[in-house]
């Protein structure tokens, strides 16, 4: 009986490991294929012969991107957006989540504010009113247009608010007895305790700021103000007949070394690199931050 139970446990454990390995390989397959395509020559990519290993190994696609100074300009805009926009998101989310985590007897208008923010999360004015609002504030073709319209993500507020609600009341009461004010209590007690949720919000904010391209496409008139994702999305137009007409024979010859498949694969992989570096450092907080931040209403 004991031997049968041990065999059953080992079988289940082995089955779980096999399923996890299969899911991991399936998840990595698109990334490996994209990486292989980015390093493959034009002929092999167009023939569809590239799977998970480069064919006709070449750096032409990456040279095509890196030789363009606009790439580094856009990269700088995106880095600045992540630092400023992400920092502003985190600061404002903490300031909003802390008072909303209080009971109604401690914050009289809590329920009114909650209904307002939930309404804004479920309904929006639409693209045109959003654009007109940004334009009326004089933010068109301005870096702050990428940061201010989404400065307070409501989902992050709710996530962090629910986490704050799980902090033991005794800690806050002890701080108040010792003479601590709300600012001291928030930044010296609630914020350090809530690092899993804050790290989760930070991760969401970084990924959202880095991957966003649509607002740059709509709100930026000058390519010098494009964030990286908007720049990468626009690169495909370099293969249009109109752009080829303005190129020298040498530039056209260099461009013909790269196919649309390899070029797009290189663009995708370059845009993934910062997230691949940052995500593992914050991933350990992710599960606990999501679970604990959604456990209370």
C-alpha positions as CSV (number, residue, x, y, z in Angstrom):
1,X,0.0,0.0,0.0
2,X,2.8,2.4,0.9
3,X,4.8,1.4,-2.2
4,X,1.7,2.0,-4.3
5,X,1.2,5.5,-2.8
6,X,4.8,6.4,-3.3
7,X,4.6,5.3,-6.9
8,X,1.4,7.3,-7.4
9,X,3.1,10.4,-5.9
10,X,6.1,10.0,-8.1
11,X,4.0,9.5,-11.2
12,X,1.9,12.7,-10.4
13,X,5.1,14.7,-9.7
14,X,6.7,13.4,-13.0
15,X,3.5,14.3,-14.9
16,X,3.5,17.8,-13.5
17,X,7.1,18.3,-14.4
18,X,6.5,17.0,-18.0
19,X,3.5,19.4,-18.4
20,X,5.6,22.3,-17.1
21,X,8.4,21.4,-19.5
22,X,6.0,21.2,-22.5
23,X,4.4,24.5,-21.7
24,X,7.8,26.1,-21.3
25,X,9.0,24.8,-24.7
26,X,5.8,25.9,-26.4
27,X,6.2,29.4,-24.8
28,X,9.8,29.6,-25.9
29,X,9.2,28.4,-29.5
30,X,8.0,31.7,-30.9
31,X,10.9,33.6,-29.3
32,X,13.4,31.1,-30.6
33,X,11.9,31.3,-34.1
34,X,11.9,35.1,-34.0
35,X,15.6,35.1,-32.9
36,X,16.6,32.6,-35.6
37,X,14.8,34.6,-38.3
38,X,16.5,37.8,-37.2
39,X,19.9,36.2,-37.8
40,X,19.0,34.4,-41.0
41,X,19.7,35.6,-44.6
42,X,17.0,36.9,-46.8
43,X,16.8,33.8,-49.1
44,X,16.3,31.3,-46.3
45,X,13.8,33.4,-44.5
46,X,11.7,34.0,-47.7
47,X,11.9,30.3,-48.5
48,X,10.4,29.4,-45.1
49,X,13.4,27.2,-44.1
50,X,14.1,28.8,-40.8
51,X,12.7,27.1,-37.7
52,X,14.7,27.4,-34.4
53,X,18.2,27.8,-35.8
54,X,19.6,30.6,-38.1
55,X,20.1,29.7,-41.7
56,X,22.7,31.7,-43.6
57,X,23.8,33.5,-40.4
58,X,24.0,37.3,-40.8
59,X,23.8,40.5,-38.8
60,X,22.3,42.5,-41.7
61,X,18.9,43.0,-40.0
62,X,20.5,44.4,-36.8
63,X,22.9,46.5,-38.8
64,X,19.9,48.0,-40.6
65,X,18.4,49.0,-37.3
66,X,21.5,50.1,-35.4
67,X,22.9,52.2,-38.2
68,X,20.0,54.5,-38.0
69,X,20.5,57.3,-35.4
70,X,16.7,57.6,-35.1
71,X,16.8,54.2,-33.3
72,X,18.9,55.5,-30.5
73,X,16.8,58.7,-30.3
74,X,13.7,56.6,-29.9
75,X,15.4,54.3,-27.5
76,X,16.2,57.3,-25.3
77,X,12.6,58.5,-25.5
78,X,11.3,55.1,-24.3
79,X,13.9,54.9,-21.5
80,X,12.9,58.4,-20.3
81,X,9.2,57.5,-20.6
82,X,9.7,54.3,-18.5
83,X,11.7,56.2,-15.8
84,X,9.5,59.3,-15.6
85,X,6.1,57.8,-16.5
86,X,6.7,54.7,-14.4
87,X,7.8,56.7,-11.4
88,X,4.8,59.1,-11.8
89,X,2.5,56.1,-12.0
90,X,3.9,54.5,-8.9
91,X,3.9,57.7,-6.8
92,X,0.3,58.7,-7.8
93,X,-1.0,55.2,-7.4
94,X,0.3,55.0,-3.8
95,X,-1.1,58.4,-3.0
96,X,-4.5,57.4,-4.3
97,X,-4.6,53.8,-3.0
98,X,-3.7,54.6,0.6
99,X,-6.7,56.8,1.5
100,X,-9.1,54.6,-0.5
101,X,-7.9,51.6,1.6
102,X,-9.5,53.2,4.7
103,X,-13.0,52.3,6.0
104,X,-15.9,54.7,5.4
105,X,-15.8,56.0,9.0
106,X,-12.1,57.0,8.4
107,X,-12.7,58.5,5.0
108,X,-16.2,59.9,4.6
109,X,-16.3,60.1,0.8
110,X,-14.5,56.8,0.1
111,X,-17.4,55.1,-1.6
112,X,-18.1,58.1,-3.9
113,X,-14.5,58.2,-5.0
114,X,-14.6,54.4,-5.6
115,X,-17.6,54.7,-7.8
116,X,-16.0,57.4,-9.8
117,X,-12.8,55.6,-10.4
118,X,-14.5,52.3,-11.3
119,X,-16.7,54.2,-13.8
120,X,-13.7,55.7,-15.5
121,X,-12.1,52.2,-15.7
122,X,-15.2,50.7,-17.4
123,X,-16.2,53.6,-19.6
124,X,-14.1,56.1,-21.6
125,X,-14.9,59.1,-23.7
126,X,-13.4,57.6,-26.9
127,X,-10.4,58.3,-29.1
128,X,-11.5,61.7,-30.4
129,X,-12.3,63.3,-27.0
130,X,-9.1,61.9,-25.7
131,X,-7.1,63.4,-28.5
132,X,-8.9,66.8,-28.2
133,X,-8.2,66.9,-24.5
134,X,-4.5,66.3,-25.0
135,X,-4.5,68.9,-27.8
136,X,-6.3,71.5,-25.7
137,X,-3.6,71.2,-23.1
138,X,-1.0,71.9,-25.7
139,X,0.7,68.5,-25.4
140,X,0.7,67.4,-29.0
141,X,4.2,66.5,-30.1
142,X,5.4,66.9,-26.5
143,X,7.0,64.2,-24.4
144,X,4.5,64.8,-21.6
145,X,1.7,63.6,-23.8
146,X,3.1,60.1,-23.4
147,X,3.1,60.3,-19.6
148,X,0.3,62.5,-18.3
149,X,-2.8,61.0,-19.9
150,X,-2.2,57.7,-18.3
151,X,-0.6,58.9,-15.1
152,X,-3.1,57.1,-12.8
153,X,-3.9,53.6,-14.0
154,X,-7.1,52.6,-12.1
155,X,-6.4,48.9,-12.1
156,X,-3.1,49.5,-10.3
157,X,-4.9,51.7,-7.7
158,X,-7.4,48.9,-7.0
159,X,-4.6,46.3,-6.8
160,X,-2.5,48.3,-4.3
161,X,-5.6,49.5,-2.4
162,X,-6.6,45.9,-1.7
163,X,-3.1,45.0,-0.6
164,X,-3.1,48.0,1.8
165,X,-6.4,46.8,3.2
166,X,-4.7,43.6,4.2
167,X,-2.1,45.3,6.4
168,X,-2.8,44.7,10.1
169,X,-4.6,47.6,11.6
170,X,-2.5,47.2,14.8
171,X,0.5,48.5,13.0
172,X,-1.2,51.8,12.0
173,X,-2.8,52.2,15.4
174,X,0.6,51.7,17.1
175,X,2.1,54.4,14.8
176,X,-0.7,56.8,15.5
177,X,-0.2,56.3,19.3
178,X,3.5,57.1,18.8
179,X,2.6,60.3,17.1
180,X,3.0,59.4,13.5
181,X,1.0,61.3,10.9
182,X,-0.6,59.9,7.8
183,X,2.4,60.7,5.5
184,X,4.9,59.0,7.9
185,X,2.5,56.0,8.3
186,X,2.1,55.6,4.6
187,X,5.7,55.8,3.5
188,X,7.4,54.2,6.6
189,X,4.9,51.4,7.4
190,X,2.5,50.6,4.5
191,X,4.9,51.0,1.6
192,X,7.7,48.8,3.0
193,X,5.2,46.1,3.9
194,X,3.6,46.2,0.5
195,X,6.7,45.7,-1.6
196,X,5.3,42.6,-3.4
197,X,2.3,44.6,-4.6
198,X,4.4,47.7,-5.4
199,X,6.8,45.5,-7.4
200,X,3.9,44.0,-9.3
201,X,2.6,47.5,-10.1
202,X,6.1,48.6,-11.1
203,X,6.4,45.6,-13.4
204,X,3.0,46.3,-15.0
205,X,3.9,50.0,-15.4
206,X,7.3,49.4,-17.0
207,X,5.9,46.9,-19.5
208,X,3.0,49.1,-20.3
209,X,5.1,52.2,-20.8
210,X,7.8,50.3,-22.8
211,X,5.3,48.5,-25.2
212,X,3.0,51.4,-25.9
213,X,3.2,52.6,-29.4
214,X,-0.3,53.9,-30.3
215,X,-0.1,57.2,-28.3
216,X,3.2,58.0,-29.9
217,X,1.8,57.4,-33.3
218,X,-1.3,59.6,-32.7
219,X,0.2,62.4,-30.5
220,X,3.7,62.8,-32.0
221,X,4.2,64.7,-35.2
222,X,8.0,64.6,-35.3
223,X,9.8,61.2,-35.6
224,X,12.4,62.6,-33.1
225,X,9.7,62.3,-30.4
226,X,8.7,58.8,-31.2
227,X,9.1,56.2,-28.5
228,X,10.9,53.0,-29.5
229,X,7.8,50.9,-30.2
230,X,6.4,53.6,-32.5
231,X,9.7,53.9,-34.3
232,X,9.8,50.1,-34.8
233,X,6.2,50.1,-36.0
234,X,7.1,52.8,-38.6
235,X,10.2,51.0,-39.9
236,X,8.1,48.9,-42.2
237,X,7.3,51.9,-44.4
238,X,11.0,52.1,-45.4
239,X,10.2,49.4,-47.9
240,X,7.5,51.3,-49.7
241,X,8.1,52.5,-53.3
242,X,7.9,56.1,-52.3
243,X,10.8,55.7,-49.8
244,X,12.8,53.6,-52.3
245,X,12.6,56.4,-54.9
246,X,14.5,58.7,-52.5
247,X,17.4,56.3,-51.9
248,X,20.8,56.0,-53.5
249,X,21.7,52.8,-55.3
250,X,24.0,51.9,-52.4
251,X,21.2,52.3,-49.9
252,X,18.9,50.2,-52.0
253,X,21.5,47.5,-52.3
254,X,22.0,47.5,-48.6
255,X,18.2,47.4,-48.0
256,X,17.8,44.4,-50.3
257,X,20.1,42.3,-48.1
258,X,17.3,42.3,-45.6
259,X,13.8,40.7,-46.1
260,X,10.7,41.9,-44.3
261,X,10.6,38.7,-42.3
262,X,14.2,39.1,-40.9
263,X,13.8,42.8,-40.4
264,X,10.5,42.5,-38.5
265,X,12.0,39.6,-36.4
266,X,15.0,41.8,-35.5
267,X,12.7,44.7,-34.5
268,X,10.6,42.4,-32.3
269,X,13.6,40.9,-30.6
270,X,15.3,44.3,-30.0
271,X,12.1,45.6,-28.3
272,X,12.0,42.5,-26.1
273,X,15.5,42.8,-24.6
274,X,14.8,45.4,-21.9
275,X,11.7,43.5,-20.7
276,X,13.7,40.2,-20.7
277,X,16.3,41.8,-18.4
278,X,13.8,43.5,-16.0
279,X,11.1,40.9,-15.7
280,X,13.1,38.1,-14.0
281,X,14.2,40.6,-11.3
282,X,10.6,41.5,-10.4
283,X,8.9,38.2,-11.2
284,X,9.4,36.7,-7.7
285,X,7.1,39.4,-6.3
286,X,4.5,38.9,-9.1
287,X,2.4,36.0,-7.8
288,X,2.2,37.2,-4.2
289,X,1.4,40.7,-5.3
290,X,-1.4,39.6,-7.6
291,X,-2.9,37.1,-5.2
292,X,-2.8,39.3,-2.1
293,X,-3.8,42.4,-4.0
294,X,-7.0,40.8,-5.3
295,X,-8.0,39.1,-2.1
296,X,-10.1,41.9,-0.6
297,X,-12.7,44.3,-2.0
